[in-house]
Amino acid sequence: MSLSLDLVERIRAGDRDAFADLYSRYRDRLLLTIRCRLGPGLRARLESEDVLQSVVRQAMHDLQDFERRGEGSLEHWLHACVLNKIRGLAAWHGAAKRAGDEPLSESLASRVAAPGPPSYAESERFEKLERALARLPETMREVVLLRRIEGLDNAATAKQIKKSEAATAQIHARAMARLGALLRGVGDG
């Protein structure tokens, strides 16, 4: 049994330490997905860490319904939870804006038990990666997010972006090379 599935079984059995282990294993990738997918409108209103805590709380509740569907299915399920949360937040904030009401006095974090804010080094690392990702063309950025952050394989990514598997593999290779150069500071200006 994989480590992730072992953790799921321990969580289902009520082991709180197992949930902390699961959280620490997926936190960085989920947080980066949130940071990259929120968009400027929601980023101006919400903290990425607050959204993560809300996702984690909901996932803990919904984990009883999780079904394994192959290798990586837990990570895919968690990323789907993130995307669903972001869609829900976008819809809620869009409706509130249309109604002329934007009540954000209470942070999502106040409704969720959070382990504490990310360290300064973590924040810097995410910001640097996020800036580099933002400089990639849209298709390259999407392929990197799907492959490297959300954990999809090349075939699933190709289907998602509606390109051939060969084209998707080339886009991924070029995107990773460009991302590496951006992270090293080559081509900044």
N, C-alpha and C positions, 0 to 999 in steps of 0.2 A: 504494500500500500504506500502511495506517495506521502511525503511529509504534509502537503496541503490537505489531502483527504484524511490523514490521521488527525490533523488539527480540527477539521470539520467534525469528525466523529467525537472528539473530546469536547468541543463546544456544545454539540447537541446533547452530550451527557452532563452539561452544566459546569464544565471546567473553565473558570474565568481566566486562568493563566494561559490556557490555549488560545483564547481570543486575543490576549495581549501579544502572544507570539505571532498569530496570524496578522494582526495589525502591523507589527513591526516589519514583517516580511514584505507586505504590499504597500505600506504607507507612501514611500517615495514615489513609486510609479503612479499611484492613484493621485497623489497631490500634483504631480507634474501634469497628468491628464487634465485635472481640474483647472490648473493655471493656464494651460494652453487652449482649453475648450470654452472657458467662461465667456470670452469676448469682452470688448471694452465697456459695454453698457452694464453688464453684471459685475465686472471687475471693479467698477466705480462704486458699486453698492455693497459688495460682499467681500469677505476675506476668504481666500482659498482654503485656509485651515478650518474655518467654520463650516464650509461646505463639506469638506472631508469628514469632519466629526458627525455631521448630519447623515452622510452616506453610511458611515461606519455604524451608527446607531440603528439605522434602518436595516442594514445588512445583517446585523446581529439578530434582529427580530425575524428577518426573512430567511435566515440560513436554514431553518428547519425545512424549507421548501426547495432548497438547492438539490439539483440532480446532476450527478457526474455524467458528462457526455464526451469523455475522452480526455487526453492529456491537455492540460492548460484550461480546462473548463471552469475551474474556480476563478482563475484570474480573469477570464473572459466575462464571467458572471459579475464579478466585482466592477469591472470597467463598464458593463452595461448598467449597473446600479448608478455609477457616476453619471453616465450620459443621461439616464432617466431623471436623475435629480436635477441636472442642469436644465433639461427641457422643462421640467416642472417649475423651476425657479424663474426661467425666462417667461413662461406663460403667466405665472403669478405676478411678476413685476410688470409685465406688459399690460395685464388687466388692471393692476393698481394705477399704472401711469395713465391709462385711458380714463379711469374713473377720477383722476385728479388726486389720488391718494397714494402716498409713498411712505407707509409707516415702517421705518427701519430702526426704531428706537431700541428694539431688543435684538441683540445679536443672536444668530443661530447657536453660537458657542454657549450662551447662557442656558440653553435648553439641553445641552449635551455635556457629559463629563469628559473634559479634554485633558490629555496628559501634559499639556503645556505647550507654549509656542515653540516653533522650530528655532534652532540656534542661529546665530548670526551667520556662521559659515554655511549652514544649510540654505538659508535665505539667499546668500550671495551665489551659491552654486545653482540654485533654481533660477535666479534672475539672469545669470550669464547664459544658461542653457535656453531659457525662454527667449532672450534677446536674439540668440543665434538662430533658433527655430523660426522666429518671426521674420528673419531676413531671407529665409528660403522661399522659393516660389511655392504657391499654394499646393500644387500636386506633390511636390517633394516633401513639404511639411506634413501633409496628410499621410503619405506613405511612411514617413519616419514615426509619426504618432501611432499609426496602426501596427506597424511591425515591431518597433523597439519599445514603445511604451505600453500599448494595449496587448501586445503579445500575439497578434495574428500571424499566421504563416503567409507565405507569398501568394498561395492560391486564394485564400480568403481575402487578402488585401486587394488582389487583382479584381476579384468580384466586386468588392466594395467601391473601388474607384473606376470600375468599368473599363479596364484595360486588360491586355493579354498578360499572361504570367511572365513572359519574356520581357515585355515592356516594363512591367512592374519591378522586376528584378533589376533592370538597368536603372530605372528611376531611383530605386533604393540605394544602389551602389553609388550613383552620382550624388545623391542627397547626403549619404554618410560622409563621402569625401569632402563635400562642400561644408557640411556641418563641422567636421573635424578642423578644417581650415579656419572657419569662423571662430571656433572655440580657442584655437591657438592664436587668434588675432590677425591671421593673414587675411588681407582684403578689407580690414576695417578702415573706415574713413568717412 
